[in-house]
Amino acid sequence: MAKIYYDKDADLKVLKGKKVAIVGYGIQGRGQGLNLRDSGVEVMISQRKGGKNYDIAVQDGFEPVEAEVAAREADIIQILAQDHLQAEIYKKSIEPHLKPGKALLFSHGFNIHFGYIKPPAQVDVIMVAPKGPGALVRTQYLEGGGVPCLVAVHQNASGKALQIALAHAKAVGGTRAGVIETNFKEETETDLFGEQAVLCGGLSELIRAGYETLVAAGYQPEMAYFECLHEVKLIVDAVFVAGIKGMHQRISDTAEYGDYSRGKRVIGAEARAAMKKILQEIQSGSFAKEWIDENKNGRPNFNRYKKECENHPIEKVGEELRSMMGWIGGLDHKPMTQKPVASKK
């Protein structure tokens, strides 16, 4: 069983006198950065000028600096830029300023695990990975709760790498919910697999396949949209709250029997073999190389896939139907900069 840490296991005093630099003020950088600041941690933000994230950082009360400045001045450097950009930023702006006693912090192990970033031996290399988007990390913190996190140590040069990681996890609210110990390999490979085989790739293609099957059989596109996309949230919410068993308790017996008797015909031997192949590509590093090369070459496949997705008939039907349901737009738009309440723990 995994080891799980809570508030009592982490000490914010570990971060006293240390400066944390967040490189990349995207949704995760913003959520963690604001929580760190509210927890009394000295935070500086690195975000390039000219983008909306720079303006947001300024609006949030930060004074963004170049990555070189952040790396030079900070004790803990958290790299939260997108995966395909991290190695270049590290090589150009961070590596020259790494000294003994400093720590590199990640929220996803991609570049460390696959060797695109190779830190010197004299620095700590740690991970704190919230298992939720940055907006949720922030809103849960504001409400006195927290989002569970993963924590991992790749290099323990200081002898205190785990304590630093746990302190950071506490500062962003993770120890209020629980922080699970893992390693860079496990976090990276399971994260990529979940995205590709289930959460994004698998689910998106399943939705489109169901929609196309109903429309090809002569049913109205609107009916196909509601049954194969719109109602996904109802099922996912039930699974999220109570697991698959609990979801079954919240649907009709007819639907439950259909799940048991037909689900494996859709996700059968062929799909499971494809999942194994996807996992092998992740484990071998071939997917990582493919993605890095894709970016180096101007993203030809990514752009083609994106265009095909955006032009799929389900998107046009969905836009029209969602316009009838104005309440949808307000489901996930809580402010990120209000006063936090006390922890529920």
C-alpha positions in Angstrom: 0.0 0.0 0.0 1.1 3.5 -0.7 2.4 5.7 2.1 0.1 8.7 2.6 1.1 12.0 4.4 -1.2 14.5 6.1 -0.8 17.9 7.7 0.8 16.5 10.8 3.6 15.0 8.6 4.6 18.3 7.0 6.2 21.4 8.4 5.9 24.8 6.7 8.9 26.0 8.7 11.0 24.0 6.3 10.2 26.7 3.7 11.0 29.6 6.0 13.6 31.9 4.6 13.4 30.1 1.2 12.2 31.7 -2.0 10.1 29.6 -4.4 10.1 30.5 -8.1 7.3 29.3 -10.3 8.4 29.1 -13.9 5.2 29.2 -16.0 2.0 31.0 -14.7 -0.5 28.8 -16.4 -3.6 27.4 -14.7 -1.5 25.0 -12.4 1.2 27.7 -11.8 -1.5 30.2 -10.8 -3.3 27.9 -8.5 -0.1 26.7 -6.7 1.4 30.2 -6.7 -1.5 31.8 -5.0 -1.8 29.1 -2.4 1.9 29.2 -1.6 1.6 33.0 -1.1 -1.4 32.7 1.1 0.4 30.1 3.2 3.1 32.6 3.9 5.7 31.3 1.4 7.8 33.9 -0.5 6.9 33.4 -4.1 8.2 34.8 -7.3 6.8 34.2 -10.8 8.6 33.8 -14.1 6.4 34.3 -17.1 7.3 35.8 -20.4 5.9 39.2 -21.4 3.3 39.6 -24.1 0.9 36.8 -23.1 -2.3 36.7 -21.1 -0.6 34.8 -18.3 1.8 37.6 -17.7 -1.1 40.0 -17.4 -2.9 37.7 -15.0 0.2 37.4 -12.8 0.4 41.2 -12.6 -3.3 41.4 -11.8 -2.7 38.8 -9.0 -0.1 41.1 -7.4 3.1 39.5 -8.7 5.9 41.1 -10.6 6.9 38.5 -13.2 10.6 38.1 -14.0 12.7 36.3 -16.6 13.4 32.6 -15.9 17.1 33.5 -15.5 16.4 35.9 -12.7 14.0 33.4 -11.0 16.6 30.6 -11.2 19.4 32.8 -9.9 17.4 34.2 -6.9 15.2 31.3 -5.8 16.0 28.4 -3.6 13.3 26.2 -5.0 12.6 26.4 -8.7 9.3 24.9 -9.8 9.1 24.3 -13.5 5.5 24.4 -14.6 5.9 25.3 -18.3 4.4 22.8 -20.8 6.3 19.5 -21.1 7.7 20.2 -24.6 9.1 23.6 -23.5 10.7 22.6 -20.2 14.0 21.2 -21.5 14.8 24.3 -23.5 13.9 26.7 -20.7 16.0 24.6 -18.3 19.1 24.4 -20.5 19.0 28.1 -21.4 17.8 29.8 -18.2 17.9 27.5 -15.2 20.8 25.1 -15.4 23.5 27.8 -15.3 22.2 29.1 -12.0 21.9 25.8 -10.1 24.1 25.6 -7.0 24.3 23.2 -4.1 21.4 23.7 -1.7 18.9 24.5 -4.4 16.0 22.3 -5.4 14.2 21.6 -8.7 10.5 21.0 -8.3 8.1 19.5 -10.9 4.4 18.6 -11.0 4.9 16.0 -13.7 7.9 13.8 -14.2 8.0 13.7 -18.0 11.3 15.5 -18.6 13.2 14.0 -15.7 12.0 10.4 -16.3 12.7 10.5 -20.0 16.0 12.2 -19.6 15.3 15.5 -21.4 16.3 17.3 -18.2 19.4 16.0 -16.4 20.0 18.0 -13.2 23.4 18.2 -11.6 23.9 15.8 -8.6 24.2 18.7 -6.1 20.6 19.8 -6.2 17.4 18.2 -4.9 14.9 17.0 -7.5 11.4 16.6 -6.2 7.8 16.4 -7.3 4.5 17.7 -5.9 1.7 16.8 -8.3 -1.8 17.8 -7.4 -4.4 15.3 -8.8 -6.6 18.0 -10.1 -6.5 21.2 -12.3 -5.0 24.3 -10.9 -8.4 26.0 -10.6 -9.6 23.2 -8.3 -6.3 23.3 -6.3 -7.1 27.0 -5.7 -10.8 26.8 -4.9 -10.4 23.8 -2.6 -7.7 25.7 -0.7 -9.9 28.8 -0.5 -12.7 26.7 1.0 -10.4 25.2 3.6 -9.9 21.9 1.9 -7.3 20.5 -0.5 -6.7 18.4 -3.5 -4.8 15.1 -3.0 -1.2 15.3 -4.3 1.5 12.9 -5.3 5.0 13.4 -3.9 8.3 12.0 -5.1 12.0 12.4 -4.7 14.4 11.8 -7.6 17.5 13.3 -6.0 18.1 13.9 -2.3 21.3 16.0 -2.3 20.4 18.0 0.8 19.1 15.1 2.8 15.9 17.0 3.3 14.3 16.6 -0.1 11.2 14.8 1.1 10.6 17.4 3.9 10.8 20.2 1.3 8.4 18.4 -1.0 5.9 17.8 1.9 6.2 21.4 3.0 5.3 22.6 -0.5 2.4 20.1 -0.6 1.1 21.5 2.6 1.5 25.0 1.4 -0.7 24.3 -1.6 -3.3 22.5 0.5 -2.5 18.9 -0.5 -1.8 17.5 3.0 -5.3 18.6 4.0 -6.6 15.8 1.8 -3.6 13.4 1.7 -0.3 13.2 -0.2 0.7 9.8 -1.7 4.3 8.9 -2.1 5.4 7.6 -5.5 8.3 8.0 -7.9 8.9 9.9 -11.1 8.6 6.8 -13.3 5.3 5.6 -11.8 3.7 9.1 -11.9 4.8 9.8 -15.5 3.9 6.5 -17.0 0.5 6.2 -15.3 -0.4 9.8 -16.0 0.3 9.5 -19.7 -1.5 6.2 -19.9 -4.6 7.5 -18.2 -4.7 10.5 -20.5 -4.2 8.5 -23.7 -6.2 5.3 -23.0 -9.0 6.4 -20.8 -9.5 10.0 -19.8 -8.9 11.9 -23.1 -8.1 9.6 -26.0 -10.3 6.7 -24.9 -13.3 8.7 -23.8 -13.3 11.2 -26.6 -13.1 8.5 -29.3 -15.8 6.4 -27.5 -18.1 9.5 -27.5 -17.5 10.2 -31.2 -17.9 6.5 -32.1 -21.3 6.3 -30.3 -22.5 9.5 -31.9 -21.5 8.4 -35.4 -23.2 5.0 -34.9 -26.5 6.6 -33.9 -26.4 9.2 -36.7 -25.5 6.7 -39.3 -28.5 4.6 -38.2 -30.8 7.5 -38.9 -31.3 9.0 -35.5 -31.3 12.8 -35.0 -27.9 14.3 -34.3 -29.4 16.1 -31.3 -30.5 12.8 -29.8 -27.1 11.2 -30.4 -25.4 14.2 -28.7 -27.5 14.0 -25.6 -27.1 10.2 -25.2 -23.4 9.9 -26.1 -21.9 13.2 -24.8 -24.2 15.4 -22.7 -25.1 12.6 -20.2 -21.4 11.6 -19.8 -21.2 14.2 -17.0 -24.0 12.5 -15.0 -22.2 9.2 -15.1 -18.7 10.6 -14.5 -20.0 12.6 -11.5 -21.5 9.5 -10.0 -18.3 7.5 -10.5 -16.2 10.4 -9.1 -18.3 10.6 -5.9 -18.9 6.9 -5.3 -16.9 4.7 -7.6 -18.3 2.4 -10.3 -20.2 0.4 -7.7 -21.8 3.6 -6.4 -22.6 4.8 -9.9 -24.5 1.5 -10.5 -26.6 2.3 -7.4 -27.6 5.7 -9.0 -28.8 4.4 -12.4 -31.7 2.2 -13.4 -31.5 -1.6 -13.3 -31.9 -1.6 -17.1 -28.8 0.6 -17.5 -26.9 -1.4 -14.9 -27.6 -4.7 -16.7 -26.6 -3.1 -20.0 -23.3 -2.1 -18.4 -22.6 -5.6 -17.2 -23.7 -7.5 -20.3 -22.5 -5.1 -23.1 -19.6 -3.1 -21.8 -17.0 -5.8 -22.4 -18.2 -6.1 -26.0 -17.2 -2.5 -26.6 -14.0 -2.6 -24.6 -13.0 -6.1 -25.5 -9.8 -7.9 -26.4 -8.9 -5.6 -29.2 -9.2 -2.5 -27.0 -7.3 -4.1 -24.2 -4.5 -5.1 -26.6 -4.4 -1.5 -27.8 -4.1 -0.3 -24.2 -1.1 -2.6 -23.6 0.6 -1.3 -26.8 0.0 2.3 -25.7 1.5 1.5 -22.3 4.6 -0.1 -24.0 5.1 3.0 -26.1 5.0 5.1 -23.0 7.4 2.9 -21.0 9.9 2.6 -23.9 10.0 6.4 -24.3 8.8 6.2 -27.9 5.8 8.4 -27.2 7.9 11.0 -25.4 10.3 11.2 -28.4 7.3 11.3 -30.8 5.8 14.3 -28.9 9.1 16.2 -28.6 9.9 15.6 -32.3 6.3 16.7 -33.2 7.0 20.0 -31.6 10.4 20.4 -33.2 8.8 19.9 -36.6 6.0 22.5 -36.2 3.3 20.1 -35.0 2.0 18.9 -38.4 0.1 15.9 -36.9 -1.1 17.8 -33.9 -2.6 20.5 -36.0 -4.2 18.1 -38.4 -5.7 16.1 -35.5 -6.9 19.3 -33.9 -8.6 20.5 -37.1 -10.3 17.2 -37.6 -11.6 17.2 -34.0 -12.9 20.8 -34.2 -14.7 20.1 -37.5 -16.4 16.9 -36.4 -20.2 17.3 -36.7 -20.7 16.6 -33.0 -19.0 20.0 -32.2 -21.5 22.0 -34.3 -24.5 20.2 -32.8 -23.0 20.6 -29.3 -22.6 24.3 -29.7 -26.2 24.7 -30.7 -27.5 22.6 -27.8 -25.3 24.2 -25.2 -26.5 27.6 -26.2 -29.9 26.4 -25.0 -28.5 25.7 -21.5 -27.0 29.0 -20.3 -26.3 27.4 -16.9 -23.5 25.3 -18.3 -21.1 28.2 -18.7 -21.1 28.9 -15.0 -20.3 25.5 -13.7 -16.6 26.0 -13.2 -15.9 29.7 -12.9 -15.2 30.3 -9.2 -12.8 33.3 -8.5 -9.3 32.3 -7.6 -8.3 35.4 -5.6 -10.7 35.6 -2.6 -9.7 35.3 1.0 -9.1 31.7 2.1 -10.9 30.2 5.0 -9.4 28.0 7.7 -8.5 24.5 6.9 -11.2 21.9 7.6 -8.5 19.5 9.0 
